[in-house]
Amino acid sequence: MICISIGKIGMIQQVNMLQPSLVEVRYDLLRKSPELVSKELNDTILQVAACRPGMIPDSERSTILKAAIDLGAVYVDVELDAAPGFVEDIIRYAKSRRTNVIVSYHNYDDTPPPDEMKDILHQCYSVGGDVAKIACQANSSRDSARLLSLYAEEGRKIVIGMGDRGRITRLAAMQLGAEFTFAAVSEAEATAPGQLSYGEMNSFEKTLNSR
């Protein structure tokens, strides 16, 4: 399954036209309320709610994510390295409403050694994640290969190599059992380094499925 990630309110109209099964709403980039997004987004498109730390305090992030859950988000994404109280609170709230929890790890510099990544994967599950997400900067083809090797581990997961060298991981994920993989409305509107457009990803998936 391909999930379009959006970071601008103007992208919603384009997403509605493309009709993907799933969309990741980056509330930290949109700066719009879940209520407004839900009104604008076609109600046949399922939602992953994410609100990354940085510019928004945890108290506000919590309010946003809980509102998105109440409005029907099927996944909520919380960061493994977020404050323990924040992580526990969101996971407890999500599970009480039967929302799938993605616990995510992001490394924008490099790809850790295999044993370290396996440990991170298991940490994502141990804190309460239904799905583990690992996104690392891939600086070489070896980095991408190490990331893809994580699909041999047990559990629901999304493993992504960021950057140009990591693009292959986004394509391979569709055949290796990823919960879903990310794409952008267009490469110019990517919300993470190395995201391919939905059109490219969809075309690739159709080609593979036709064989």
Buried (B, 14 or more C-beta within 10 A) or exposed (E): EBBBBBBBBEBBEBBBEBEBEBBBBBBBBBEBBBEEBBEBBBEEBBBBBBBBBEEBEBEEBBBBBBBBBBBBBEBBBBBBEBEEEBBBBBBEBBBEEEBBBBBBBBBEEEBBEEEEBBEBBBBBBEBBBBBBBBBBBBBEEEBBBBBBBBBEBEBBBBBBBBBEBBBBBBBBBBEBEBBBBBBBBBEEBBBBBBBBBBBBBBEBBEEEEEE
